[in-house]
Structures are given as C-alpha cells and as structure tokens.
Amino acid sequence: MKAMRAVAEIAGDAHVEAIGNARAVREYLAYLRVEKGLRPASCEAYGRDLEQFAEHVEERGALLLTAVEADVSGFMKEKRGNHVDARSIARKLSCLRGFYRWLLLDKRIAHDPTVTIETPASWKVLPKSLAESEVAEMLERSGSATRALETKGHTRDVFALALRDHAILELLYAGGLRVGEIVALREEDLHLDQARAQVRGKGDKERIVPLGRKAVEALEEYGKRGRPMLTRGRIQRALFLSVRGHALTRQWVWEMVREASRGPDGSGHKASPHMLRHSCATHMVEHGADLRSVQRLLGHADIATTQVYTHVAMEHLKRVHREHHPRGKRKQGVGNREQGVGDVAALDAAVVVTE
C-alpha cells in the first residue's frame, strides 16, 4: 500500500508540474500574441521550444519557474547530442531568454537561468545568399517566360499567374521582404506612384520599403493585367491571389521561389524567399550601403542582427582580393604563390581585428 501511495504521489506531483508548466507557456504565448503582436507561426515555434524545455526540466521533477543554469546548459547539450542544427539550437536559446526575461519582469522568478549562458561564436551561421548573376538570371528567366506566354496566346489565368509570380520575385529581391510580409500585403499597401510599399513586419511594426524600377513595373503589370483576372469579380484585400481568388499561403510562395530558381534543365541553386531577402541585404552592403539603411529596409529591431551582413561582405572582399590582387593570385610561381598566401593571411588577420 505504501508503494502504491508513493507511486500515486509521484504521479500526482508530475501532473501538477505539467499543469504548472503548461499554464506558464500558455500565458507567455498570449503575451507574445497580444502585447508583442507576434504572428501565429512565430508563437507556435516558441510554444514548441518551450514545451521541449518543459519536458527536459520535468525529468528531474522541476518546473519552468524553478529551472536553473544547469537545466538550460543541459538542454543545449542534449540538442547538440541529438545533432540538432546549430541555428535551431540558437533559436531555442533565444526563446528561453525571452521567456525568462518576461518571468523576471512579471516578478514570478528572482533569477534568470539563461543570463550566464553564452551563445558560442560557432552558432552564428552566416546567411545564405545568391550571387548577383544568379538573381539576375532567375528574374530574367521569369520575365521572359511571362512575355512568352503572352505572345503564345495562353489562357488568361495562366498569364495572370505568371505576372503574379514575376511580381513576387521582383518584390522579394527589391524590398527584402519576409515571406509572411509578402502574403500579408494588401492592394492598398502599394504606392507605386511613389515607388514604395507599406509593409507590416514582426510585431505588426510598419515600415516603408522603397522599390526599384523593375519591381514597380512588374507590380504595375500584375495590378493592371493579372490581379483583375484572379479576383473573379469579388472583393479581395490581399494583393497576391491564388487561381481561385484567395490569399496565398507562405508554403505556396516557398514552393514557387524554389521552382523559379531552377534552370530550364532543373539545375541551379534551390533558392527560398528568405535567401532572396538575404541576397538583397548582402548585395546592398557589398555595393556600399550603410548598415542603418539596410536595418530600416529589412525591419530589424536590433542593428546587431544586420551586422552579420558585414561578415558576408568581408568574405566577398577576401574572395575578390584572392582573385584580382597581383599578389593574391595563387596561379603563379612558387615564390609568388607563397607571397600571395602571406598577403591573404595578413588580410584575414586584419579582418579579425576590424570585424
């Protein structure tokens, strides 16, 4: 009987812990939705991360509110041991930091268990971007395909969809928009006479995004000749519509960009909407844009998020140096090759100091 009561007591404690953790997570997600204005997809991701950490601390009979530094570091170690992607681990740590800052401000805890946990430099993954030539080729291929459909006399729906897809690609690269921002755009958000768009980003923060000539032309064509075909005479506020006249989904845009990035023979770099966003920022920095301007364009809350593009630009500079500097080339004689390697090493050392 004593053993049964002990088991029941342990089970009861575990049930209480689960309820306590679930309630804390639920209240935090409500805070993110209502007060911070985060989108449902972001809240779901945070919820999954917190539930995983809750399961981790429950294994030692603890609550999220009683977690200590060892719980956080153990959770990170466990994820690394399970070969979880470094970027995903960094995101989980960022989620926990936000959660415990909220608990601290709400006076539910006296100490933040994440405050001493450092993000290793090796976790800072540089964003992947396309070369300028790759982007230019993809956009030219999309534009040419759209013009070909018009001359061949395809159905109006097919032509309208081609105009829509080309406009999305141009907008992703010209404005550096997130995929969620693309599908949330409304027709009234475009101000093409002023070459700009009004975008609602994370936390429902609005920003003005300037647009280049090519993007404006593509959006004008879609607005005049493509979108009216897709509305089917119905009132629809969303800018980009499906063949049935409904707003597009994030998943659909991802698939469209992936297909558009492939060459005629199926080869080429498999791109994503976020890769076009990174390409926009990277190419601007490489051409001399200041970080504050890029930060405002992308809608980053913290300049530190934008600073990663200086690392990407520096890698580009090092690559250009190796290819074009007389003493950076490695195709010459042994003496020159050694000198070139030395010059590049010196540049690398300078990069470490300046970055």
Secondary structure, 3 states (H helix, E strand, C coil): CHHHHHHHHHHHHHHHHHHHHHHHHHHHHHHHHHCCCCCHHHHHHHHHHHHHHHHHHHCCCCCHHHCCHHHHHHHHHHHHHCCCCHHHHHHHHHHHHHHHHHHHHCCCCCCCCCCCCCCCHHHCCCCCCCCHHHHHHHHHHHHHHHHHHHHHCCCHHHHHHHHHHHHHHHHHHHHCCCHHHHHHCEHHHEEHHHCEEEEECHHHCEEEEECCHHHHHHHHHHHHHHHHHHHCCCCCCECCECCCCCECCHHHHHHHHHHHHCCCCCCCCCCCHHHHHHHHHHHHHHCCCCHHHHHHHHCCCCHHHHCHHHHHHHHHHHHHHHHHCCCCCCCCCHHHHHHHHHHHHHHHHHHHHHC
